[in-house]
């Protein structure tokens, strides 16, 4: 059975560059997503509830995912799951505002913790006292180690630095992923379900949080299904007056490595480098 098919997506924007409608069309079925934009701001929501933002413009609720709380400096503090109100994920940052730890609690008991060190991630869980470490060797090579196993993941990337294909040290496929324009997953596959689930660095080589689906960029979090940031740009109007727009709505050409400004590397630069190497 062939599960692959062509599809078309149509994006509609308002005069403020806000995505207001996404129409997905395919033979297997069509679907639409609508965002409601406040008439006096660029704040957008799925559920037409403009009270979903705090005074600083930070989103307070992810529809069907959970409630968000923020620190005084507009860094994300915690996520309370919608379907599991006793499950909370906390986010800890250093003095520079960089995330250094995530902690997941259930019934006020720590279930897992991930610590971020330079080029090294340490993950521990109370399930069978499991501990894992991820060593970043270069930009797209990861070495994941546990008590009984070490797995090297060679990540082949697109012109946007998105990790599309992962290989092991024997050049066997661990996972393949194709992305929608704003980073949502169109398809992900692999021979081993566990190996696929372990993939964390994905669209534009940023970590996607399993609990929320948000992509962490440093200064901000991107919601791929909303095609926008969930908080305004703390750097101000460096990329335009709309502080929620991701890369000026041109995600096939530009990236935003930190959440504070568009990267000027374009598709043209990518193909020029390919031709130069021939």
Legacy VTK file of the C-alpha trace (Angstrom):
# vtk DataFile Version 3.0
C-alpha trace
ASCII
DATASET POLYDATA
POINTS 278 float
0.000 0.000 0.000
1.446 3.355 -1.059
1.044 5.927 1.701
2.749 8.743 -0.214
0.770 11.196 -2.302
1.136 14.698 -3.708
-0.470 17.524 -1.779
-0.994 21.242 -2.093
-1.051 23.831 0.656
-2.475 27.318 0.202
-1.551 30.041 2.687
-3.655 33.173 3.165
-2.292 36.246 4.941
-3.798 39.525 6.094
-2.336 42.980 5.473
-0.271 42.689 8.658
1.515 39.570 7.305
-0.362 37.276 9.684
-1.272 33.811 8.447
-5.059 33.616 8.707
-5.859 30.406 6.833
-4.025 27.275 5.764
-5.730 24.960 3.285
-4.285 21.463 2.768
-5.508 19.596 -0.303
-4.777 15.951 -1.129
-6.553 12.940 -2.608
-6.866 11.290 0.804
-8.653 14.303 2.251
-8.595 18.049 2.723
-8.298 20.076 5.906
-8.118 23.715 6.887
-6.703 25.648 9.795
-7.862 29.142 10.683
-6.199 31.666 12.968
-8.075 34.618 14.412
-6.000 37.808 14.575
-6.870 40.567 17.032
-7.878 43.711 15.080
-5.672 45.949 17.244
-2.580 43.743 17.373
-0.853 40.856 15.630
-1.780 38.354 18.325
-3.317 35.252 16.773
-5.137 32.271 18.264
-6.755 29.053 17.085
-9.723 29.287 19.438
-10.633 32.986 18.991
-9.779 33.737 22.612
-7.792 36.947 22.788
-7.309 36.448 26.534
-4.765 33.773 25.636
-1.925 36.298 25.979
-0.311 37.936 28.978
0.472 41.651 29.208
3.781 41.147 27.381
2.179 39.332 24.456
3.245 35.792 25.405
0.839 32.997 24.452
-0.805 31.353 27.469
-2.511 28.339 25.894
-1.727 25.849 23.150
-5.014 24.429 21.930
-5.405 20.750 22.972
-1.807 20.737 24.268
-1.675 22.701 27.493
-1.303 25.945 29.398
1.885 28.007 29.376
3.402 30.133 32.123
6.229 32.623 31.633
9.083 34.088 33.673
9.336 37.827 34.312
11.916 38.079 31.485
9.580 36.438 28.934
11.253 33.032 28.896
8.901 30.047 29.006
8.587 28.775 32.569
6.356 25.707 32.402
3.805 23.726 30.415
0.845 22.062 32.114
-0.568 19.333 29.891
-4.206 19.707 28.868
-5.058 16.010 29.086
-2.851 15.377 32.144
-3.194 18.301 34.533
-0.906 16.540 37.007
1.922 16.458 34.414
4.059 19.592 34.238
7.236 20.355 32.320
9.532 23.060 33.693
12.198 24.973 31.778
15.329 26.387 33.438
17.602 29.040 31.903
20.998 30.520 32.709
21.787 34.207 33.206
22.010 34.682 29.416
18.505 33.327 28.902
19.718 30.063 27.353
17.828 26.913 28.283
19.975 24.629 30.420
17.467 22.154 31.860
14.014 20.675 31.317
12.250 18.768 34.084
9.069 16.721 33.745
6.977 16.078 36.851
3.911 13.923 37.368
1.988 13.962 40.638
4.752 16.176 42.051
7.355 13.498 41.364
10.224 14.057 38.923
9.823 11.679 35.986
12.680 12.857 33.777
15.302 15.555 33.511
17.489 16.789 30.662
20.535 18.983 31.278
22.189 20.937 28.480
25.959 21.446 28.635
28.226 22.765 25.864
28.020 20.085 23.126
26.520 17.575 25.572
22.972 16.691 26.678
22.390 14.514 29.750
19.027 12.786 30.128
17.825 10.765 33.099
14.506 9.157 33.945
13.218 7.372 37.014
11.957 4.561 34.778
14.435 1.752 35.490
16.929 4.480 36.500
17.729 5.083 32.835
20.461 7.574 31.901
21.420 8.728 28.415
23.889 11.254 27.059
24.030 12.958 23.658
27.402 14.271 22.477
27.280 16.831 19.654
30.221 16.079 17.339
30.180 18.914 14.858
26.914 20.369 13.634
25.084 17.295 12.356
26.713 14.319 14.106
25.315 13.027 17.394
26.668 10.252 19.592
23.961 8.938 21.930
25.085 6.718 24.786
23.223 4.714 27.389
24.294 2.020 29.812
24.301 -0.737 27.212
24.550 1.019 23.869
26.170 3.819 21.879
24.404 5.071 18.756
25.935 7.505 16.265
23.469 9.553 14.227
24.804 11.201 11.064
22.254 13.831 10.087
21.997 14.877 6.444
20.495 18.319 6.173
18.631 20.475 3.675
19.502 24.016 2.604
17.602 25.183 5.710
19.802 22.955 7.920
16.751 20.762 8.588
17.696 17.182 9.399
15.977 15.107 6.748
17.909 11.831 6.770
19.689 10.121 9.656
22.240 7.339 9.135
24.096 5.126 11.585
27.832 4.395 11.470
27.174 1.695 8.858
25.274 4.122 6.595
21.970 2.398 7.396
18.886 4.602 7.600
17.710 5.488 11.088
15.020 7.967 10.086
13.728 10.028 7.180
11.621 13.143 7.648
9.973 15.568 5.250
8.725 18.885 6.577
5.918 21.251 5.728
6.953 24.810 4.950
6.913 26.058 8.547
8.451 22.978 10.149
5.568 20.614 10.763
6.209 16.969 9.918
4.688 15.803 6.639
6.137 12.301 6.967
8.639 10.587 9.238
9.695 6.980 8.853
12.406 4.497 9.726
13.050 0.807 10.222
12.997 1.038 14.016
10.223 2.949 15.776
12.405 3.586 18.816
15.160 5.142 16.708
12.647 7.399 14.993
11.175 8.530 18.309
14.630 9.418 19.625
15.136 12.090 16.970
15.064 15.507 18.675
16.959 17.930 16.421
14.765 18.390 13.395
13.475 21.431 11.471
16.338 23.926 10.887
18.392 21.709 13.233
16.472 22.900 16.279
15.241 20.734 19.132
11.544 19.936 19.055
9.992 19.318 22.457
7.930 16.130 22.473
5.606 17.413 25.179
4.505 20.526 23.293
5.638 20.202 19.673
7.379 23.572 20.010
10.786 24.171 18.432
13.327 25.870 20.686
15.442 28.549 18.975
17.114 30.197 21.952
15.320 33.513 22.283
11.899 32.105 21.411
9.792 29.050 20.616
8.247 28.391 17.210
4.858 26.669 16.861
5.149 24.972 13.428
1.414 24.288 13.127
0.669 27.978 13.758
3.485 29.104 11.441
4.499 31.763 13.966
6.350 32.475 17.189
4.457 32.147 20.473
6.015 35.333 21.887
7.018 38.679 20.362
10.585 39.437 19.324
12.403 40.878 22.330
14.887 42.452 19.909
12.106 44.687 18.624
11.146 45.410 15.030
14.424 44.186 13.522
12.537 42.107 10.937
9.428 44.271 10.606
6.590 45.598 12.690
4.917 42.209 13.155
6.861 40.669 16.039
5.280 37.201 15.691
6.022 36.516 12.011
8.556 33.774 11.278
11.194 34.799 8.668
8.865 37.281 6.953
6.643 34.356 5.877
9.368 33.054 3.541
10.428 29.807 5.272
11.713 28.165 2.080
14.414 30.796 1.694
15.328 32.056 5.163
15.947 30.794 8.671
16.123 32.491 12.059
18.863 30.691 14.006
18.328 32.470 17.330
14.767 33.825 17.223
16.139 37.362 16.990
16.765 37.868 13.284
16.563 36.407 9.805
19.563 34.560 8.411
20.400 35.928 4.981
21.547 32.560 3.612
19.173 31.714 0.780
18.450 28.876 -1.611
20.570 30.637 -4.235
23.604 30.522 -1.931
22.968 26.826 -1.284
22.921 25.891 -4.974
25.947 28.093 -5.668
27.912 26.115 -3.084
26.810 22.844 -4.692
27.920 23.992 -8.145
31.221 25.215 -6.727
31.970 21.772 -5.275
31.383 19.982 -8.581
LINES 1 279
278 0 1 2 3 4 5 6 7 8 9 10 11 12 13 14 15 16 17 18 19 20 21 22 23 24 25 26 27 28 29 30 31 32 33 34 35 36 37 38 39 40 41 42 43 44 45 46 47 48 49 50 51 52 53 54 55 56 57 58 59 60 61 62 63 64 65 66 67 68 69 70 71 72 73 74 75 76 77 78 79 80 81 82 83 84 85 86 87 88 89 90 91 92 93 94 95 96 97 98 99 100 101 102 103 104 105 106 107 108 109 110 111 112 113 114 115 116 117 118 119 120 121 122 123 124 125 126 127 128 129 130 131 132 133 134 135 136 137 138 139 140 141 142 143 144 145 146 147 148 149 150 151 152 153 154 155 156 157 158 159 160 161 162 163 164 165 166 167 168 169 170 171 172 173 174 175 176 177 178 179 180 181 182 183 184 185 186 187 188 189 190 191 192 193 194 195 196 197 198 199 200 201 202 203 204 205 206 207 208 209 210 211 212 213 214 215 216 217 218 219 220 221 222 223 224 225 226 227 228 229 230 231 232 233 234 235 236 237 238 239 240 241 242 243 244 245 246 247 248 249 250 251 252 253 254 255 256 257 258 259 260 261 262 263 264 265 266 267 268 269 270 271 272 273 274 275 276 277
